Amino acid sequence: MGLKSLGWLALFLAVMVVAEVRHIVSGDALILLMVLVPSVILHEVSHGFVALMFGDDTAKRAGRLTLNPFAHIDPIGSVLLPALLIFAGLTPIGYAKPVPVNVSRLRSPRNQSVLVSLAGPAVNVTLSLIAGILLHLRLSQILAQSNLLSSAQITVDPSLVDRIFFYMGAINLLLGVFNMIPIPPLDGSAVIERILPSAMLPGYYRLRMLMLPVVLVLFLVFPNAIATVFNPIINLWLRIFVP
């Protein structure tokens, strides 16, 4: 672990301590952060792993095909953004440092680059389904053991494990859907890259490098509009997996 990573970790821990002392952060926010970190890391690692399958070992040589969170810390996305959201009383979100991929090293760059990009959302959706199935099995077992399945309305006090499964499912579903929005640099923009003529790609790549702040501003300035889109998706997930 480098000194820079230690410094960012110390800063984030200091923020969490202050937030706890001032009663800003809730238990649910801590659980959300606990499941957000590995979810984002698996999202990024999947990009590098699929790229390696197609011939590009850039991420492997950079030491990024690891689950060690310190290899993926982004100062803004992993520390400053979550900290600001916590102090603003909002749901903490964040992102990891993008895994490097050299598209030109892929065996079929135009086609396989799309699969590399979509690997991240696919992993998040898979994790969401796994968490939903586990939550469904746990709650169904609790209801069966309580002989309450025939009751018209049942209230179950969720345990810590249930809350972890819920947030794991919800946050991964949101990560998967959000990253499929076809706006660069989100993963869904890979579809646009695939259909653009080759002559337009250099200009597109320059635009893509400038779009991340725009996406973050949209997310922070228009949270209600984003919630309008995502709430029905979460409600559908609940109807499927919560008995």
JOVEN-V684128 format. One record per run of one state. SS is the DSSP state (A for helix, B for strand, O for the rest). FROM is the first residue (numbers start at 0). LEN is the number of residues. If there is no record, write none. Layout:
# JOVEN-V684128
ss:from:len
SS:FROM:LEN
SS:FROM:LEN
This chain:
# JOVEN-V684128
ss:from:len
O:0:2
A:2:19
O:21:5
A:26:27
O:53:4
A:57:4
O:61:7
A:68:3
O:71:3
A:74:13
O:87:15
A:102:3
O:105:3
A:108:37
O:145:14
A:159:20
O:179:7
A:186:9
O:195:2
A:197:13
O:210:1
A:211:10
O:221:1
A:222:19
O:241:2
